[in-house]
Amino acid sequence: MAMTLRLSKEDEHVLARLAKEDGTSRQAVIVRAIHEAAARREHEQRVADASARIRNRYAEVLERLGR
């Protein structure tokens, strides 16, 4: 799918620098950023879900420790 991405001058410079430093295209930098953002959100959700399960499972113990 073709797409137009409008960037500020500053963002364009950052994108170009990242591509140059990585030895890759600007498109590859953008695609990688999309995948990294999605993975980060998925990880944050898994951590939040696990935390909620643990808090529910050990609610009584946590309550006693908080006294």
Residue pairs with C-beta under 8 A, 6 or more apart in sequence:
5 30
7 15
15 26
15 29
15 30
16 26
18 29
19 25
19 26
19 28
19 29
22 28
22 29
55 62
